[in-house]
Structure formats: C-alpha cells, structure tokens
C-alpha cells in the first residue's frame, strides 16, 4: 500500500530536528521518496531554533 501525504516546511523543519533550509534542499535532491517541501524564500523565525541559540543562565549561588 502506498501512502501519499503533503508536508509543509514548518512540519518538516520541526519533525526532522530543525535543519537549515540548505539541508532540507539537499535532502530533497538526494533522497528517494522525500516529500516535496516548498522552502520559503523569507527567513521565518522558529521558536525552537531561537531557544537553542540562547545561552543558558548560570545557576544561582548555593551554600551546598
């Protein structure tokens, strides 16, 4: 049984580990049966990617 489904850029980006647009384009060109994902020309800001780029806050001082 062959299943056909539509995948948008946001779904592919989030479910594949937040790859860059270049990585998705390379995957589309080099993998068989990779869904046709329309890559947007603008640069949308992903909340998950933005959180990963923030530095971690240091832990507060402790007596222990």
C-alpha positions in Angstrom: 0.0 0.0 0.0 1.4 3.4 -1.0 0.5 6.4 1.2 0.7 9.9 -0.2 0.8 12.9 2.1 1.6 16.6 2.0 4.2 18.0 4.2 4.8 21.7 4.6 8.1 23.4 5.5 7.2 24.0 9.2 6.3 20.4 9.8 9.4 19.1 8.1 11.6 21.6 9.9 10.3 20.7 13.4 10.0 17.0 12.9 13.4 16.5 11.3 15.4 18.2 14.1 15.3 21.8 12.9 17.6 21.5 9.9 18.6 24.6 7.8 16.9 25.4 4.5 20.0 24.2 2.7 19.9 20.8 4.5 16.2 20.3 3.5 17.0 21.3 -0.1 19.9 18.8 -0.1 17.7 16.0 1.4 15.0 16.7 -1.2 17.5 16.4 -4.0 19.4 13.3 -2.7 16.8 11.1 -1.0 14.3 9.0 -2.8 10.6 9.4 -1.8 11.4 12.6 0.2 8.3 14.7 0.2 8.2 17.9 -2.0 8.6 20.6 0.7 8.2 24.1 -0.6 11.0 26.1 1.1 10.0 29.7 1.7 12.1 32.5 0.3 11.8 34.6 3.5 13.6 33.5 6.7 10.9 32.5 9.2 12.0 32.5 12.9 11.4 29.2 14.5 10.8 29.4 18.3 12.7 26.1 18.8 15.8 27.3 16.9 15.7 30.7 18.7 15.6 28.9 22.1 18.6 26.7 21.2 20.7 29.7 20.3 20.2 31.4 23.7 22.9 31.0 26.2 22.0 29.1 29.4 21.7 31.2 32.5 24.2 30.3 35.2 23.0 28.6 38.3 22.4 30.9 41.3 25.0 30.7 44.2 24.3 27.9 46.7 25.5 27.1 50.1 25.5 23.4 49.3 
